[in-house]
Amino acid sequence: MQRELVWFEEVEKIVQPPFIDMKNNQDKTPRELFTSEHKDLLRKGESWMKDTANSCMLVSTIIATVVFSAAFSIPGGISDNKGTPNFVKDTAFLIFTISDGVALFSSSTAILMFLYILTSRCLVRFLAVSSLV
């Protein structure tokens, strides 16, 4: 769909401006005709995109769950006297804590992005923006 949309936009660039909004004998502009001719392809693309986002969101949620539980089950346990982690001064513990925080942030961001994809409408103009990138 993106290739055809890019092709349509390239042709639109070389067409003289008065012809861009001109209507045919069915009273449709070129953009309306393009949209009506590609409805089935748009539905298939939307279905594929939502299925992929759904699968990726499931994986992101599992990762976020594991990372969240790892953040609260501190490796090495907690000191009874002070209430601080036993390995608080270890470099490996610091690396683990930072990595866990980054993983939790990344998976949460991925969940939100996939949720946005699942709740958004798939329109031709959105594909036009993504095809230029």
Order of alpha helices (4+ residues) and beta strands (2+ residues): alpha-alpha-alpha-alpha-alpha-alpha
